[in-house]
Amino acid sequence: MPAVSGHMCVVGDFAWDVLIRTNSELLRGGDTFGEVMLTPGGSAANVAVWASRAGQPTDFIGKIGRDRFGQLAQEDLDRERVGIHFVETDAHLTGSVAVFVDHTGERSMVSGHGADFYLLPSELPRDVLRATNHLHLTAWSFFVDPPRAAVREAARIAKQAGASLSFDPGSFQMIGEMGVPQFLSVTRDLGIDIFLPNKEEGSMLTGGLTDPSEIAAALGELYPGALIMLKLDADGALVWHDGTGTHIPAGTNNLVDATGAGDSFAGGFIGLLARMDRADGQVLRQAMACGTAMASLAIESFSPRRLVETTTNEIADRVRRLHGMVHYNLFEMFGA
């Protein structure tokens, strides 16, 4: 795997999340008290924000409507110090997603087809893609066209210019609807360097395997040369490369809202790698700790942008907690 260092760019979806959380089981056909919140989201945009919060200079390329929600999207990413490269359109509204979080912390989502679903290859800022050192893509742009054609073209441009590439294949339900053979046919030829599935996605792509090490090894065969970063929810994460796996435990068992956990992990993990000038075993373990720490902070609050309110000291404290669970040094990344 090439070193992931320098400037980072994320291409994909920005959407506004309407978060709905109930305090008890949803009463079908009746009324239930809970919380309703509007927050900025979109898997790709979330990764860009978390990477920026990890201290990594990051650009975002996406498409929004020429509407008030589009204006708010630009204000949000500007506030997060993410470089903005939005395509604006009058033909479609800025994307939105309804996110239902039940009383156990698990979430279900209903995604509308907003402007982010209509990004075209011709609209890509090619100079930005050629200048980036690392490109991150999420599967939400691969399930339908035209965004699939756009992100595949983005990958071609960036890889041709020498960038490394990471990819998150969520979600497993959408992979199932698309069909595993079709999904593999549009992702295996991208030249992926870092592959970041969760256990359900990994299992689906490998024919129903359930053991994490077996899943990771099989994914390594499907995506030759890629570092496999298998997210295991409450069981932490497993990184697999060159036939060897390294496990790190979860940073918390206090699940309030799982929305955005995978995005926060990806942003922290890739953001830390991109800040370093090498990608050896120690750096990979540090990146795993950074991703795990950010994901653990994200799930302890009712919002996918929990880190907006999080300080560097809180992150460092969470890394110290992780250090107590493992046998290698995790402090170097924060100088703690």
Sequence and secondary structure as in RCSB ss.txt:
>XXXX:A:sequence
MPAVSGHMCVVGDFAWDVLIRTNSELLRGGDTFGEVMLTPGGSAANVAVWASRAGQPTDFIGKIGRDRFGQLAQE
DLDRERVGIHFVETDAHLTGSVAVFVDHTGERSMVSGHGADFYLLPSELPRDVLRATNHLHLTAWSFFVDPPRAA
VREAARIAKQAGASLSFDPGSFQMIGEMGVPQFLSVTRDLGIDIFLPNKEEGSMLTGGLTDPSEIAAALGELYPG
ALIMLKLDADGALVWHDGTGTHIPAGTNNLVDATGAGDSFAGGFIGLLARMDRADGQVLRQAMACGTAMASLAIE
SFSPRRLVETTTNEIADRVRRLHGMVHYNLFEMFGA
>XXXX:A:secstr
     S EEEES  EEEEEEEESSS  TTS   EEEEEEEE HHHHHHHHHHHTT  EEEEEEEESSHHHHHHHH
HHHHTT EEEEEEESSS  EEEEEEE TTS EEEEE   GGGG  GGGS HHHHHH SEEEEEGGGTSSTTHHHH
HHHHHHHHHHTT EEEEE   HHHHHHH HHHHHHTTTTS  SEE  BHHHHHHHTTS  SHHHHHHHHHHHSTT
 EEEEE GGG EEEEETTEEEEE  S    S  TTHHHHHHHHHHHHHHHSS   HHHHHHHHHHHHHHHHHHTT
SSSTTGGGG  HHHHHHHHHHHHTTSSS   GGGT 
